[in-house]
Amino acid sequence: MRVLNARDVAALLPMAEAIDVVEAAMRRVSSGGAEMPLRQVVPVGEGRIMGVMPGALDVPAAYGVKIVSIFADNPARGLSSHRGAVALFEAETGGCVAMIEAGLLTAIRTAAASAVASRALARPGAERLVLIGHGEQAEHHLAAMRAVRPVTRVTVIGRDAARAAAFAERMRVHHPALVIESGTDAEAALRAADLVCTVTNSSTPVLHGDWLQPGQHVNAVGASVPTKRELDDTAVLRSAVFCDFRASFFAQAGEIVDMTAAGRIGPEHLHAEIGEVLSGAAEGRRGDADITLYRSLGVAAQDLAVAHHVWRRAVADGRGIEAPF
């Protein structure tokens, strides 16, 4: 078994490769090539949960499980909010071939999934990006959006103006060609946005549908359990909605769970899984004035695909620790 830490993941999973790997995985999900029980969530303290995500992919042939602790207060300690491991198994004999640090792997694959959706749904000339949130996911989403669209201007929005400004300053160092601003007024920022990524830990909406403008594409990423939501009802109603996986979308997306229970939407409000759009089985953006929304929840197929990619590259490059098991 090969043990791979975050430094290995960073070296072996550049964003451009992650995007292509996740796109292939989402095509397999929508064509029936993945087995994915719904994510299991175990409370382990106030504001803290352990998530368990098992699954299997046919291409590449692999299966495994991600076990990850999600501690909302970790960033204040200088730690990732997501900490855990992916146990990867090979499909020929059932052996566990890798144990991979899950925090960075999750951050990269989540941003890569948003990039896949943006490449399929956002207008080709989208260049003005708004990030609502300024944590680890915001950093990776900036890189991911730059990989698929000609982003030139970025506005970082957060409730804490000082923290948003500090994040913007750090990003200017890594992306000197961009104009990067910060603030607290999401409504004002959205007036000039082409792309919007909500990457917060909020339990209540941080984006309101009345703020959306024709032609925008939104990646709603931060809320992964039914008790959290980043979008109000109007944002969902005004948008052409796409998801990663139907089963998790209707069971675990807080906005959708709430609005379905209230009778405000039905199954027909979901346009398609993103894999269906990628394969041509479903239509994506229909016109320049459409508002498109990718409601990301993250699925085990994404974790398995990038974990398999990292493991194969690690074997080829001799990275990690080979441990008898």
Sequence and secondary structure as in RCSB ss.txt:
>XXXX:A:sequence
MRVLNARDVAALLPMAEAIDVVEAAMRRVSSGGAEMPLRQVVPVGEGRIMGVMPGALDVPAAYGVKIVSIFADNP
ARGLSSHRGAVALFEAETGGCVAMIEAGLLTAIRTAAASAVASRALARPGAERLVLIGHGEQAEHHLAAMRAVRP
VTRVTVIGRDAARAAAFAERMRVHHPALVIESGTDAEAALRAADLVCTVTNSSTPVLHGDWLQPGQHVNAVGASV
PTKRELDDTAVLRSAVFCDFRASFFAQAGEIVDMTAAGRIGPEHLHAEIGEVLSGAAEGRRGDADITLYRSLGVA
AQDLAVAHHVWRRAVADGRGIEAPF
>XXXX:A:secstr
 EEE HHHHHHH  HHHHHHHHHHHHHHHHTT EE    EEEEEETTEEEEEEEEEETTTTEEEEEEEEEETTGG
GGTS SEEEEEEEEETTT  EEEEEEHHHHHHHHHHHHHHHHHHHHS TT  EEEEE  SHHHHHHHHHHHHHS 
  EEEEE SSHHHHHHHHHHHHHH TTSEEEEES HHHHHTT SEEEE    SS SB GGG  TT EEEE S  S
TT  SB HHHHHHSEEEES HHHHHHH HHHHHHHHTTS  GGGEEEEHHHHHHTSS    STT  EEEE    H
HHHHHHHHHHHHHHHHHT SEE   
